[in-house]
C-alpha cells in the first residue's frame, strides 16, 4: 500500500517539476532567440544586410541609436509583457525623455511595481505628473489617483479630484466611472491591489 501511495505522489509531482523546468528553459530560449538578429542578417563595416526588423535586438538597437518614434516606443509593451523589465525600462525611459506620454505612464508603472529596478513611489508619481502636465488623459487620471491616495506624493484629495475631472472631460471612461461613483477609489482599484493602498498609520 505504501509503495502505491509513493508511486502516485511521485507521478503527480513529476509533471509539476517538469512543467517548471520546461517553462524556465522555454523562457531562457525565447529570450536568447528574441535578442538574435536573425539567421540571414549580416553586419559588416558597410552596414547591415537583411536586418531582422522585428527582433527585440533591433528594437533595442534603434532605441540606443536615438530612434524614439511611435512604432519603436510602442514595442515597449511587448518587451515588458515578455518579462524583460530592464529592457522595457531602458526603452520607455528614452521614449518618455523624448515626450511620449504613454511611455511616461509605463515608466510610472515600472517604478510603482519595482519592475526592472527598485520600487520608487515618488518617481512613479513624478512620471504621472509629467504625463498629466503634457495633457495625457491617463496621466491626469493616474496623477489624480496618486494625489487622492497620497501615493508617492502628499495627499491632496481636492487636487486629485480636479485631475480626475480633467481626465473625464478628455473622455477617459475610467475617470468618468470614478466620478459616477462619487470618487470612491474602490470603484477603480482591483481587489488584488486594495492592500497596497491601505493607510496603516
Buried (B, 14 or more C-beta within 10 A) or exposed (E): EEEEEEEEEEEEEEEEEEEEEEEEEEEEEEBEEBBEBBEEBEEEEEEEEEBBEEBBBBBBBBBEEEBBEEEBBBBBBBBBEBEBBEBBBBBBBBBBEEEBBBBBBBBBBBBBEEBBBEEBBEBBBBBBBBBBEBEBBBBBBBBBBBBBBBBBBEEBEEBBBEBBBBBBEBEBEBBBEBBEEEBEBEEBBEEEEEEEBEEEE
